[in-house]
Amino acid sequence: MLKNASVVWMRRTWSSSRRWLSEGAKDTASSSSSSSSSSSSSSSAAAAAAETTTTKKGLWHSAEFWGGMGAIAGWGMSGAAIYDAALQGPEVISLNMTSVLIVYSSLFCRWALIVKPQNLLLASCHGANIVAQFNQLRRALVHKMETPQGKREVDQMQSDTLQYGSVGLAAILGGPYLRKALSNAPNLGIVSTVAAADAGPFTVHFWAPMSKWFISGASFIDLERPTDKISLPQYTALTLTGFFFTRYALLVTPVNYNLFAVNIALFLSSAWHLGRKLKSDYMDDNNNTNNTNTNNMSDTTTSE
């Protein structure tokens, strides 16, 4: 009896063990299936994302294309300015505008190096402009120092440069600390949000377009500028620059709405001046020529 009971107990234990192993295998298979399903879902999601990204490829969505074309237009503008400067004497150089252009190109040279994607062609364009403008500044200072009134202008410029340079240096050195303090302040709300923004007022992403506003504003205000004082190559380059950078500003990282807005203004004002220049030099001249020919033919007919 005892032997039979032992046999029965061993059979039941073996049967339970087999049942437990079978259920464990099923659970393992189920887990593997779930993992495979999750992996498949992840792969499908990645493929869908890749497909979406692929559909956005093309010139319209290419920051490299728009940035490259904008840089080429910028090179045209810098080249025209350098060429004009080589043909003009130092007496026509504006100390104030030359200084503004040095600051403008310095900011955009820095911006082109840190923006994503990096734009080395644009950085080289502004680097060349910085060198050219410093040379113009040197020529103007040498010319000014030849007269007493010019010496006074140079002294005043040195004083202004020292003041503004001190303020600028203090802003550059203290800006990061002030930004951190405002960003981490608990009760400042939108002030903290603006301070911490990637293209906020504590970054070159903000100040590079702001420097362009000062230059573009002059073109926008002087809409009735005499056409004989409008440079056709310069305003062609300015119009193209505004056009290309309007799109480019929305494709870079961080997206720069300030740069977008200033280039709309630049495009509109420059296109206005360019249209007036073309009309004056080509359309009006043709009309005057036709009127002159008509008058000559009328005089000839009358004399006959």
Secondary structure, 3 states (H helix, E strand, C coil): CHHHHHHHHHHHHHHHHHHHHHHHHHHHHHHHHHHHHHHHHHHHHHHHHHHHHHHCCCHHHCHHHHHHHHHHHHHHHHHHHHHHHHHCCHHHCCHHHHHHHHHHHHHHHHHHHHCECCCHHHHHHHHHHHHHHHHHHHHHHHHHCCCHHHHHHHHHHHHHHHHHHHHHHHHHHHHHHHHHHHHHCCCCCHHHHHHHCCCCCCCHHHHHHHHHHHHHHHHHHCCCCCHHHCCHHHHHHHHHHHHHHHHHCCCCECCCHHHHHHHHHHHHHHHHHHHHHHHHHHHHHHHHHHHHHHHHHHHHHHHC
